[in-house]
Amino acid sequence: MAEWALAWCLKHQAVTSVIPGCKSPEQVQANAKLRNLIL
């Protein structure tokens, strides 16, 4: 669910910036892949 919410924020035109919390390099990579998620 968190991944979907982050992907929605990244694609929503009204959202100007997204600052996700990441604790590991793996989380950074996973979050970066969400940009391409089709909602």
QUISULSUL-V33607 format. One record per helix or strand. SS is the DSSP state (2 for helix, 1 for strand). FROM is the first residue (numbers start at 1). TO is the last residue. If there is no record, write none. Layout:
SS_FROM_TO, SS_FROM_TO
This chain:
2_2_11, 2_25_36
